[in-house]
């Protein structure tokens, strides 16, 4: 037995003619006989003879982890085998397969579960799957030639010389077609043929391929989700930023109203520019910056991931929440990154953070700048405007639903930011456009001034419309349910009326009116302070510090004012600490009956809570103190509510919105500050909204009113704007209508907008018509042709003009029953004097 072991050659140098090397181990020492009863059942078995033609294996050092593996040369087949194959001798087929064993003397079958990085020379053109190679190892065996792939060398990627997406595909959105570019076609015709050099002949990418242009097609992933008006918007944006609209101008303004999908249109533009251009295989831009309010940074990030996927794009969201060192590091990496190293090509940053880190961002080069809520750039002298102008980027896109907010100078600032020098300098614009237009818009203008105004409007629109696109909410009628919007005029309560008249007749207001500059009188309130006091008084007297804020008010306030409480509330014990002291250490218990608007709201919420539809409502105010009163009212009546104001962090705001939008949630009321959450929030969980007080800037109110009538809304929407009849709130509403009429003429190109108010009317802020002297002063100034003695005898024609409330339905106190909303009709009572009603479609 020992001699047999010693006589056995080294197993590593053996190759057997039959059988596989990885068969289950059988001892060469003994072999079981066929006859189990024989006494010679067990005997020594001789080893198999050595192969006639041993393979010459090239000795290679063992492979070590972490060490680069050397290239493996193919094994040569012996001449005899080649002769046998040529003669068609199949008797040596087994030997042929065995001879083509890879290096290290190990058959490939042991590694058939792995895919070799080296090329198999005799493998067929049809790829063999890994499971097929396991079942039929001999069929997949091959010879490793020396011309196989070389490890460590980057594979050559042939450049794509065609469009990235098929322009002839069904529903393909083509932004650029070379055959329609006349300038490009003329350049090809006039091209002088050049002599071919050896380098141009050998280089496949040289010559005409560099001058060839291809179609630019929106990624079908986004194209299939775009609506018709959004497709039109993407094409307009692309033509503007590529300089095809106006020569030398690469900026534009996306001025669509809220809810039309400005974000998705800009994402489609951004993604197309980053991935494509009319030059084959090259992008138009390398990096993009999106600037937006801090509350929308995460929203933009989630929108990009939502539409493109987290694998396709990885944006850099910078809202200045981390440490200063981390923010600086991220921004510096973004500035210096280029080409393949640019892993995050999109920077999302807030306006405040950008101002802080402008010195870092100025050092880079960027292809596109998107400014969301771009009306922040209305002041050309602001720090934000200066910081953004200093960035080295030519393609600038402004997103705003309200390009004209207060005057045409702000409109000029936006246009001048997008395309510097398009309308000249500021002084030239005021002289050529703003002054003649405003003079002609006055209700007391002469026919000549009106004619000049119309002429200047047409001239301005001809220039501006090349770089601005504007669509109204009328387009949403195809996709959203009907919206009813009401302007509800509410008379002041008796206590509010007495306090209001006492204040405007007091010394503070008299000094302001007697001051020629309209500023502050010595020892008195400023005009802004006086306006704020009157606005708070219109909401509820509890918002003022009485009797200190209003002179001699202690003789007006009844004792019941300090004692009356809501059901289930105790006087002063459960009040929020933020509700002001009322002077002299006395705190009053809140009750809605002291305010006309609050009384109406209280009845509407009670009625709404009992309706079977289970509608939810959003309450919006410009003052957080008013939200305090809303909160106290909800607690006293047992309404479930959520509150969002400036004190809430951005992540918590989104959680709050998601909770409210959940149809199974138990919160009926959402309290919202127009300053903190008026922009960008999607509150489709509610279908009713109350704007409790107006703002001087109509854009702020328009933003707040658009929170519920948005994509995803399934129920009919009812919007209510409360205005105190005959008070300063009605003056503010009139001022808003004046600004919106200018916007309608300049931006929307409406020619029949009525001239309702003169500039002198705007100065009469402190004059009032209370105690039933008017049902609606605004309606009286309209000179409405459909109403006689304040009562409408002809319904407003549809579709109505949203920007002109004079074209809406008008219901006097006696005709409120003709309004559409059952909730408003059932709760109006004595607290409603007049209603304007708008119907979307």
Buried (B, 14 or more C-beta within 10 A) or exposed (E): EEEEEEEEEEEEEBBBEEEEBEEEEEEBEEEEEEEEEEEEEEEEBEBEEEBEEEBEBEEEEEEEEEEEEEEBEBBEBBEEBEEBBEEEEEEBEBBBBBBBBBBBBEBBBBEBEEEBEBEBBEBEEEEBEEEEBEEEBBEBBBBBBEEBEEEEEEEEEEEEEEBBBEBEEEEBBBBBBBEEBEEBEEEEEEEEEEEEEEEBEEEEEEBEBEEBBBBBBBBBBBBEEBBEBBBBBBBBBBBBBBBBBBEEBBBBBBBBBBBBBBBBBBBBBBBBBBBBBBBBBEBBBBBBBBBBBBBBBBBBBEBBBEBBEEEEBBBBBBBBBEEEEEBEEBBBBBBEBEEEEBEBBBBBBBBEBBBBBBEBBEEBEBBBBBBBBBBBBBEBEBEBBEBBBEBEBBBBBBBBBBBBBBBBBBBBBBBBBBBEEBBEEBEEBBEBBBBBBBBBBBBEBEEEBBEBBBEBBEBBBEBBEBBBBBBBBBBBEEEBBBBBBBBBBBBBBEBBBBBBBBBBEBEBBBBBBEBEEEEBBEEBBBBEBBBBBBBBBBBBBBBBEBBBBBBEBEEBBEEEBBEBBBEEBEBBEBBEEEBBEBBEEEBBBBBBBBBBBBBBBBBBBEBBBEEEEEBBBBBBBBBBBBBBBBBBBBBBBEBEBBBBBEEBEBEEBBEBBEBBBEEEBEBBBBBBBBBBBBBBBBBBBBBBBBBBBBBBBBBBBBBBBBBBBBBEBEBBBBBBBBBBBBBBBBBBBBBBBBBBBBBBBBBBEBEEBBBBBBEEBEEEBBEBBBEEEBBBBBBBBBEBEBBEEBBBEEEBEEEBBBBBBBBBBBBBBEBBEBBBBEBBBEBBEEBBBBBBBBBBB
